[in-house]
Amino acid sequence: MQRKTLIALLMTLAPVALLASNIVASFVAIPDNDRVYVRWTSQNEAALIRYELHRQIDGNAPAFLAAISPQGNNRNYEYVDMSVGGFNRNLNPNEPPTPLASQRLTYILKMITASGAIEVRTQVAFQTSATRRTWGSIKALFR
């Protein structure tokens, strides 16, 4: 009985995985100092209405980031997530803020079609840099 249930589950998931791989060829998230570059490459967008990008932090509820219109087959897309490189505010407003701790980020790319939504996920560990770059600090490096 368990084997039949597993086979039935795999059969229901296989068309979704195949359909997702027909629309998107690759999906990655690349951390960099105070941001994450989320990139994907389309394959066949014929049935696609739009992409929706979401971010989930350490297992919390996903947050909506952007809706992106399809640009055609075999296109490269990039979303720069600038909202991850922040600082936590302390309870005492006179104390300086502290860098956010390491986080596990999951980016979810939903492909909205006329027949429903298909999603792919990618994970990245993100550590905020304690060094903040400002124009003043960059100019000081060259003095």
N, CA and C atoms as an extended XYZ file, in Angstrom:
429
Properties=species:S:1:pos:R:3:atomname:S:1:resname:S:1:resid:I:1 pbc="F F F"
N         0.822       -1.199        0.000 N   MET     1
C         0.000        0.000        0.000 CA  MET     1
C         0.863        1.259        0.000 C   MET     1
N         1.953        1.249        0.770 N   GLN     2
C         2.826        2.413        0.824 CA  GLN     2
C         3.504        2.654       -0.515 C   GLN     2
N         3.880        1.594       -1.195 N   ARG     3
C         4.545        1.740       -2.484 CA  ARG     3
C         3.621        2.401       -3.500 C   ARG     3
N         2.342        1.987       -3.517 N   LYS     4
C         1.388        2.595       -4.436 CA  LYS     4
C         1.203        4.077       -4.130 C   LYS     4
N         1.183        4.433       -2.843 N   THR     5
C         1.025        5.835       -2.452 CA  THR     5
C         2.228        6.652       -2.908 C   THR     5
N         3.420        6.117       -2.747 N   LEU     6
C         4.632        6.807       -3.171 CA  LEU     6
C         4.650        6.988       -4.689 C   LEU     6
N         4.296        5.965       -5.413 N   ILE     7
C         4.254        6.058       -6.876 CA  ILE     7
C         3.216        7.089       -7.314 C   ILE     7
N         2.056        7.101       -6.669 N   ALA     8
C         1.017        8.083       -7.006 CA  ALA     8
C         1.501        9.498       -6.718 C   ALA     8
N         2.209        9.679       -5.603 N   LEU     9
C         2.743       10.998       -5.260 CA  LEU     9
C         3.777       11.445       -6.288 C   LEU     9
N         4.678       10.567       -6.656 N   LEU    10
C         5.691       10.903       -7.657 CA  LEU    10
C         5.053       11.232       -9.003 C   LEU    10
N         4.001       10.523       -9.360 N   MET    11
C         3.334       10.791      -10.629 CA  MET    11
C         2.650       12.156      -10.624 C   MET    11
N         2.160       12.597       -9.461 N   THR    12
C         1.522       13.912       -9.405 CA  THR    12
C         2.558       15.032       -9.391 C   THR    12
N         3.729       14.795       -8.849 N   LEU    13
C         4.777       15.816       -8.788 CA  LEU    13
C         5.567       15.908      -10.083 C   LEU    13
N         5.712       14.834      -10.803 N   ALA    14
C         6.528       14.814      -12.016 CA  ALA    14
C         6.064       15.817      -13.068 C   ALA    14
N         4.765       15.934      -13.374 N   PRO    15
C         4.369       16.918      -14.382 CA  PRO    15
C         4.702       18.353      -13.970 C   PRO    15
N         4.586       18.675      -12.676 N   VAL    16
C         4.923       20.021      -12.195 CA  VAL    16
C         6.406       20.290      -12.397 C   VAL    16
N         7.262       19.333      -12.026 N   ALA    17
C         8.707       19.502      -12.191 CA  ALA    17
C         9.078       19.627      -13.665 C   ALA    17
N         8.447       18.830      -14.504 N   LEU    18
C         8.738       18.901      -15.936 CA  LEU    18
C         8.276       20.221      -16.524 C   LEU    18
N         7.101       20.701      -16.110 N   LEU    19
C         6.590       21.962      -16.620 CA  LEU    19
C         7.478       23.122      -16.163 C   LEU    19
N         7.909       23.107      -14.899 N   ALA    20
C         8.795       24.160      -14.396 CA  ALA    20
C        10.106       24.165      -15.163 C   ALA    20
N        10.650       22.990      -15.448 N   SER    21
C        11.919       22.936      -16.167 CA  SER    21
C        11.750       23.356      -17.633 C   SER    21
N        10.533       23.279      -18.165 N   ASN    22
C        10.291       23.751      -19.531 CA  ASN    22
C        10.241       25.269      -19.599 C   ASN    22
N         9.855       25.936      -18.495 N   ILE    23
C         9.758       27.387      -18.482 CA  ILE    23
C        11.084       28.014      -18.082 C   ILE    23
N        11.716       27.485      -17.025 N   VAL    24
C        12.953       28.058      -16.497 CA  VAL    24
C        14.072       27.037      -16.583 C   VAL    24
N        15.186       27.438      -17.194 N   ALA    25
C        16.328       26.535      -17.356 CA  ALA    25
C        17.229       26.541      -16.124 C   ALA    25
N        17.351       27.707      -15.453 N   SER    26
C        18.190       27.790      -14.252 CA  SER    26
C        17.617       28.833      -13.313 C   SER    26
N        17.911       28.678      -12.004 N   PHE    27
C        17.433       29.602      -10.978 CA  PHE    27
C        18.434       29.569       -9.832 C   PHE    27
N        19.137       30.686       -9.571 N   VAL    28
C        20.161       30.732       -8.530 CA  VAL    28
C        20.059       32.025       -7.735 C   VAL    28
N        20.591       31.981       -6.514 N   ALA    29
C        20.716       33.165       -5.663 CA  ALA    29
C        22.172       33.265       -5.245 C   ALA    29
N        22.774       34.444       -5.461 N   ILE    30
C        24.198       34.643       -5.201 CA  ILE    30
C        24.370       35.762       -4.180 C   ILE    30
N        24.845       35.450       -2.959 N   PRO    31
C        25.021       36.493       -1.948 CA  PRO    31
C        26.261       37.338       -2.233 C   PRO    31
N        26.179       38.632       -1.869 N   ASP    32
C        27.307       39.533       -2.045 CA  ASP    32
C        27.178       40.660       -1.021 C   ASP    32
N        28.092       40.750       -0.065 N   ASN    33
C        28.133       41.769        0.983 CA  ASN    33
C        26.771       42.089        1.584 C   ASN    33
N        26.054       43.069        1.037 N   ASP    34
C        24.797       43.513        1.630 CA  ASP    34
C        23.606       43.305        0.701 C   ASP    34
N        23.731       42.373       -0.225 N   ARG    35
C        22.643       42.110       -1.176 CA  ARG    35
C        22.742       40.672       -1.676 C   ARG    35
N        21.672       40.234       -2.326 N   VAL    36
C        21.647       38.912       -2.962 CA  VAL    36
C        21.160       39.113       -4.394 C   VAL    36
N        21.909       38.559       -5.342 N   TYR    37
C        21.527       38.591       -6.748 CA  TYR    37
C        20.736       37.319       -7.050 C   TYR    37
N        19.491       37.492       -7.464 N   VAL    38
C        18.645       36.351       -7.826 CA  VAL    38
C        18.544       36.355       -9.347 C   VAL    38
N        18.989       35.256       -9.961 N   ARG    39
C        19.050       35.189      -11.418 CA  ARG    39
C        18.378       33.924      -11.929 C   ARG    39
N        17.723       34.065      -13.053 N   TRP    40
C        17.168       32.895      -13.719 CA  TRP    40
C        17.167       33.112      -15.223 C   TRP    40
N        17.115       32.001      -15.929 N   THR    41
C        17.098       32.017      -17.386 CA  THR    41
C        15.830       31.317      -17.842 C   THR    41
N        15.088       31.987      -18.718 N   SER    42
C        13.852       31.388      -19.232 CA  SER    42
C        14.189       30.412      -20.348 C   SER    42
N        13.246       29.531      -20.575 N   GLN    43
C        13.406       28.584      -21.661 CA  GLN    43
C        12.247       28.741      -22.645 C   GLN    43
N        11.035       28.461      -22.184 N   ASN    44
C         9.856       28.567      -23.039 CA  ASN    44
C         8.765       29.285      -22.250 C   ASN    44
N         8.497       30.543      -22.598 N   GLU    45
C         7.527       31.351      -21.857 CA  GLU    45
C         6.167       31.446      -22.562 C   GLU    45
N         5.884       30.549      -23.473 N   ALA    46
C         4.660       30.629      -24.281 CA  ALA    46
C         3.402       30.661      -23.407 C   ALA    46
N         3.330       29.878      -22.359 N   ALA    47
C         2.133       29.806      -21.518 CA  ALA    47
C         2.218       30.708      -20.289 C   ALA    47
N         3.291       31.467      -20.166 N   LEU    48
C         3.547       32.239      -18.953 CA  LEU    48
C         2.832       33.586      -18.956 C   LEU    48
N         2.187       33.910      -17.838 N   ILE    49
C         1.551       35.222      -17.666 CA  ILE    49
C         2.520       36.178      -16.970 C   ILE    49
N         3.145       35.713      -15.875 N   ARG    50
C         4.118       36.525      -15.141 CA  ARG    50
C         4.915       35.644      -14.186 C   ARG    50
N         6.043       36.201      -13.728 N   TYR    51
C         6.827       35.607      -12.657 CA  TYR    51
C         6.499       36.366      -11.379 C   TYR    51
N         6.511       35.671      -10.251 N   GLU    52
C         6.430       36.307       -8.952 CA  GLU    52
C         7.604       35.800       -8.123 C   GLU    52
N         8.347       36.732       -7.545 N   LEU    53
C         9.509       36.372       -6.735 CA  LEU    53
C         9.188       36.639       -5.267 C   LEU    53
N         9.485       35.641       -4.429 N   HIS    54
C         9.244       35.729       -2.991 CA  HIS    54
C        10.540       35.357       -2.259 C   HIS    54
N        10.679       35.865       -1.019 N   ARG    55
C        11.824       35.508       -0.175 CA  ARG    55
C        11.307       35.018        1.169 C   ARG    55
N        11.872       33.907        1.622 N   GLN    56
C        11.529       33.335        2.919 CA  GLN    56
C        12.793       33.330        3.775 C   GLN    56
N        12.710       33.854        4.989 N   ILE    57
C        13.873       33.935        5.876 CA  ILE    57
C        13.704       32.946        7.016 C   ILE    57
N        14.659       32.045        7.141 N   ASP    58
C        14.707       31.072        8.243 CA  ASP    58
C        13.368       30.396        8.531 C   ASP    58
N        12.652       29.994        7.501 N   GLY    59
C        11.419       29.242        7.695 CA  GLY    59
C        10.194       30.085        8.019 C   GLY    59
N        10.300       31.409        8.062 N   ASN    60
C         9.137       32.274        8.287 CA  ASN    60
C         8.272       32.295        7.033 C   ASN    60
N         7.157       32.989        7.104 N   ALA    61
C         6.263       33.090        5.947 CA  ALA    61
C         6.968       33.828        4.811 C   ALA    61
N         6.781       33.390        3.566 N   PRO    62
C         7.419       34.073        2.428 CA  PRO    62
C         6.894       35.499        2.257 C   PRO    62
N         7.786       36.397        1.847 N   ALA    63
C         7.431       37.793        1.581 CA  ALA    63
C         7.519       38.035        0.076 C   ALA    63
N         6.530       38.710       -0.466 N   PHE    64
C         6.499       39.045       -1.882 CA  PHE    64
C         7.556       40.102       -2.174 C   PHE    64
N         8.360       39.907       -3.226 N   LEU    65
C         9.386       40.870       -3.619 CA  LEU    65
C         9.030       41.614       -4.898 C   LEU    65
N         8.603       40.885       -5.928 N   ALA    66
C         8.370       41.542       -7.217 CA  ALA    66
C         7.546       40.660       -8.137 C   ALA    66
N         6.853       41.329       -9.065 N   ALA    67
C         6.188       40.654      -10.184 CA  ALA    67
C         6.921       41.102      -11.442 C   ALA    67
N         7.305       40.146      -12.266 N   ILE    68
C         8.100       40.443      -13.461 CA  ILE    68
C         7.371       39.891      -14.687 C   ILE    68
N         7.217       40.721      -15.679 N   SER    69
C         6.582       40.298      -16.930 CA  SER    69
C         7.565       39.493      -17.769 C   SER    69
N         7.076       38.465      -18.457 N   PRO    70
C         7.960       37.693      -19.331 CA  PRO    70
C         8.453       38.536      -20.495 C   PRO    70
N         9.718       38.327      -20.864 N   GLN    71
C        10.355       39.099      -21.941 CA  GLN    71
C        10.615       38.269      -23.191 C   GLN    71
N        10.277       36.986      -23.138 N   GLY    72
C        10.500       36.124      -24.299 CA  GLY    72
C        11.359       34.931      -23.948 C   GLY    72
N        11.384       33.969      -24.814 N   ASN    73
C        12.157       32.746      -24.587 CA  ASN    73
C        13.655       33.039      -24.526 C   ASN    73
N        14.358       32.206      -23.764 N   ASN    74
C        15.824       32.257      -23.655 CA  ASN    74
C        16.339       33.623      -23.201 C   ASN    74
N        15.697       34.197      -22.199 N   ARG    75
C        16.114       35.487      -21.639 CA  ARG    75
C        16.713       35.288      -20.261 C   ARG    75
N        17.628       36.194      -19.891 N   ASN    76
C        18.207       36.199      -18.558 CA  ASN    76
C        17.519       37.272      -17.730 C   ASN    76
N        17.166       36.919      -16.492 N   TYR    77
C        16.517       37.838      -15.577 CA  TYR    77
C        17.398       37.996      -14.337 C   TYR    77
N        17.321       39.170      -13.733 N   GLU    78
C        18.062       39.400      -12.490 CA  GLU    78
C        17.252       40.319      -11.588 C   GLU    78
N        17.181       39.957      -10.318 N   TYR    79
C        16.572       40.796       -9.296 CA  TYR    79
C        17.623       40.963       -8.205 C   TYR    79
N        17.908       42.194       -7.820 N   VAL    80
C        18.890       42.456       -6.767 CA  VAL    80
C        18.115       42.741       -5.488 C   VAL    80
N        18.255       41.837       -4.524 N   ASP    81
C        17.558       41.979       -3.244 CA  ASP    81
C        18.435       42.797       -2.309 C   ASP    81
N        18.106       44.075       -2.196 N   MET    82
C        18.877       45.001       -1.357 CA  MET    82
C        18.365       45.038        0.078 C   MET    82
N        17.272       44.365        0.371 N   SER    83
C        16.663       44.473        1.696 CA  SER    83
C        17.186       43.448        2.696 C   SER    83
N        18.195       42.662        2.338 N   VAL    84
C        18.704       41.657        3.278 CA  VAL    84
C        19.904       42.152        4.073 C   VAL    84
N        20.603       43.152        3.611 N   GLY    85
C        21.819       43.609        4.276 CA  GLY    85
C        21.564       44.722        5.268 C   GLY    85
N        20.736       44.459        6.239 N   GLY    86
C        20.375       45.504        7.191 CA  GLY    86
C        21.007       45.319        8.552 C   GLY    86
N        20.578       46.160        9.454 N   PHE    87
C        21.041       46.123       10.826 CA  PHE    87
C        19.839       46.015       11.747 C   PHE    87
N        20.014       45.303       12.872 N   ASN    88
C        18.981       45.239       13.894 CA  ASN    88
C        19.092       46.471       14.775 C   ASN    88
N        17.987       47.096       15.068 N   ARG    89
C        17.969       48.223       15.991 CA  ARG    89
C        17.876       47.677       17.406 C   ARG    89
N        18.715       48.202       18.294 N   ASN    90
C        18.695       47.793       19.694 CA  ASN    90
C        17.548       48.492       20.406 C   ASN    90
N        17.213       47.990       21.600 N   LEU    91
C        16.144       48.614       22.376 CA  LEU    91
C        16.532       50.024       22.811 C   LEU    91
N        17.802       50.235       23.095 N   ASN    92
C        18.278       51.553       23.506 CA  ASN    92
C        18.651       52.348       22.255 C   ASN    92
N        17.957       53.454       21.967 N   PRO    93
C        18.245       54.206       20.740 CA  PRO    93
C        19.620       54.867       20.744 C   PRO    93
N        20.281       54.957       21.909 N   ASN    94
C        21.612       55.562       21.981 CA  ASN    94
C        22.716       54.587       21.592 C   ASN    94
N        22.398       53.284       21.521 N   GLU    95
C        23.386       52.284       21.129 CA  GLU    95
C        23.397       52.156       19.608 C   GLU    95
N        24.580       51.909       19.019 N   PRO    96
C        24.625       51.727       17.564 CA  PRO    96
C        23.944       50.415       17.174 C   PRO    96
N        23.407       50.351       15.963 N   PRO    97
C        22.777       49.103       15.513 CA  PRO    97
C        23.809       48.003       15.334 C   PRO    97
N        23.360       46.766       15.451 N   THR    98
C        24.245       45.613       15.293 CA  THR    98
C        23.915       44.903       13.984 C   THR    98
N        24.933       44.316       13.319 N   PRO    99
C        24.662       43.615       12.056 CA  PRO    99
C        23.737       42.421       12.276 C   PRO    99
N        22.923       42.133       11.281 N   LEU   100
C        22.069       40.954       11.338 CA  LEU   100
C        22.922       39.695       11.349 C   LEU   100
N        22.438       38.686       12.029 N   ALA   101
C        23.163       37.412       12.094 CA  ALA   101
C        23.002       36.657       10.776 C   ALA   101
N        23.695       35.550       10.701 N   SER   102
C        23.593       34.696        9.518 CA  SER   102
C        22.156       34.213        9.360 C   SER   102
N        21.682       34.200        8.136 N   GLN   103
C        20.311       33.792        7.848 CA  GLN   103
C        20.308       32.774        6.715 C   GLN   103
N        19.315       31.900        6.734 N   ARG   104
C        19.093       31.013        5.595 CA  ARG   104
C        17.932       31.606        4.815 C   ARG   104
N        18.234       31.996        3.591 N   LEU   105
C        17.231       32.616        2.732 CA  LEU   105
C        16.794       31.615        1.677 C   LEU   105
N        15.501       31.551        1.453 N   THR   106
C        14.950       30.737        0.387 CA  THR   106
C        14.230       31.671       -0.573 C   THR   106
N        14.633       31.650       -1.825 N   TYR   107
C        13.961       32.441       -2.854 CA  TYR   107
C        13.035       31.519       -3.622 C   TYR   107
N        11.801       31.984       -3.816 N   ILE   108
C        10.768       31.200       -4.480 CA  ILE   108
C        10.360       31.948       -5.746 C   ILE   108
N        10.506       31.295       -6.865 N   LEU   109
C        10.090       31.865       -8.143 CA  LEU   109
C         8.810       31.158       -8.569 C   LEU   109
N         7.714       31.913       -8.573 N   LYS   110
C         6.430       31.354       -9.013 CA  LYS   110
C         6.216       31.749      -10.462 C   LYS   110
N         5.858       30.775      -11.257 N   MET   111
C         5.543       31.002      -12.661 CA  MET   111
C         4.039       30.887      -12.796 C   MET   111
N         3.393       32.005      -13.060 N   ILE   112
C         1.941       32.055      -13.143 CA  ILE   112
C         1.529       31.809      -14.597 C   ILE   112
N         0.743       30.755      -14.788 N   THR   113
C         0.230       30.416      -16.108 CA  THR   113
C        -1.300       30.440      -16.050 C   THR   113
N        -1.956       30.312      -17.179 N   ALA   114
C        -3.414       30.295      -17.217 CA  ALA   114
C        -3.979       29.106      -16.447 C   ALA   114
N        -3.220       28.012      -16.361 N   SER   115
C        -3.711       26.819      -15.672 CA  SER   115
C        -3.302       26.762      -14.204 C   SER   115
N        -2.591       27.786      -13.684 N   GLY   116
C        -2.211       27.787      -12.277 CA  GLY   116
C        -0.808       28.317      -12.059 C   GLY   116
N        -0.256       28.001      -10.899 N   ALA   117
C         1.082       28.471      -10.536 CA  ALA   117
C         2.005       27.287      -10.316 C   ALA   117
N         3.231       27.441      -10.764 N   ILE   118
C         4.289       26.451      -10.575 CA  ILE   118
C         5.420       27.183       -9.887 C   ILE   118
N         6.110       26.548       -8.971 N   GLU   119
C         7.194       27.259       -8.310 CA  GLU   119
C         8.463       26.433       -8.243 C   GLU   119
N         9.579       27.152       -8.228 N   VAL   120
C        10.888       26.555       -7.993 CA  VAL   120
C        11.521       27.329       -6.844 C   VAL   120
N        12.409       26.675       -6.114 N   ARG   121
C        13.044       27.283       -4.950 CA  ARG   121
C        14.556       27.132       -5.032 C   ARG   121
N        15.243       28.098       -4.434 N   THR   122
C        16.681       28.001       -4.271 CA  THR   122
C        17.034       28.596       -2.926 C   THR   122
N        18.034       28.025       -2.246 N   GLN   123
C        18.424       28.494       -0.917 CA  GLN   123
C        19.829       29.042       -0.940 C   GLN   123
N        20.082       29.997       -0.019 N   VAL   124
C        21.407       30.558        0.135 CA  VAL   124
C        21.588       30.940        1.604 C   VAL   124
N        22.780       30.698        2.134 N   ALA   125
C        23.109       31.183        3.477 CA  ALA   125
C        23.669       32.582        3.305 C   ALA   125
N        23.190       33.508        4.118 N   PHE   126
C        23.576       34.906        3.950 CA  PHE   126
C        24.094       35.454        5.268 C   PHE   126
N        25.280       36.041        5.240 N   GLN   127
C        25.885       36.684        6.410 CA  GLN   127
C        26.108       38.144        6.059 C   GLN   127
N        25.466       39.041        6.805 N   THR   128
C        25.645       40.461        6.557 CA  THR   128
C        27.046       40.874        6.974 C   THR   128
N        27.705       41.643        6.141 N   SER   129
C        29.026       42.168        6.461 CA  SER   129
C        28.904       43.241        7.530 C   SER   129
N        29.794       43.239        8.501 N   ALA   130
C        29.804       44.270        9.541 CA  ALA   130
C        30.379       45.566        8.998 C   ALA   130
N        31.057       45.502        7.867 N   THR   131
C        31.652       46.688        7.255 CA  THR   131
C        30.647       47.312        6.310 C   THR   131
N        30.279       48.548        6.582 N   ARG   132
C        29.352       49.253        5.718 CA  ARG   132
C        30.145       50.166        4.800 C   ARG   132
N        29.831       50.152        3.536 N   ARG   133
C        30.534       50.992        2.580 CA  ARG   133
C        29.766       52.284        2.375 C   ARG   133
N        30.451       53.379        2.560 N   THR   134
C        29.884       54.683        2.256 CA  THR   134
C        30.858       55.368        1.322 C   THR   134
N        30.408       56.447        0.666 N   TRP   135
C        31.308       57.166       -0.226 CA  TRP   135
C        32.502       57.699        0.554 C   TRP   135
N        32.271       58.137        1.775 N   GLY   136
C        33.376       58.652        2.595 CA  GLY   136
C        34.414       57.580        2.899 C   GLY   136
N        33.954       56.376        3.238 N   SER   137
C        34.901       55.299        3.548 CA  SER   137
C        35.644       54.821        2.307 C   SER   137
N        34.979       54.854        1.150 N   ILE   138
C        35.652       54.447       -0.090 CA  ILE   138
C        36.705       55.478       -0.485 C   ILE   138
N        36.362       56.761       -0.376 N   LYS   139
C        37.347       57.813       -0.706 CA  LYS   139
C        38.538       57.751        0.241 C   LYS   139
N        38.298       57.409        1.506 N   ALA   140
C        39.388       57.326        2.488 CA  ALA   140
C        40.402       56.243        2.125 C   ALA   140
N        39.955       55.194        1.437 N   LEU   141
C        40.872       54.131        1.021 CA  LEU   141
C        41.921       54.628        0.038 C   LEU   141
N        41.595       55.653       -0.748 N   PHE   142
C        42.502       56.137       -1.781 CA  PHE   142
C        43.282       57.371       -1.364 C   PHE   142
N        43.194       57.793       -0.124 N   ARG   143
C        43.962       58.951        0.343 CA  ARG   143
C        45.323       58.546        0.815 C   ARG   143
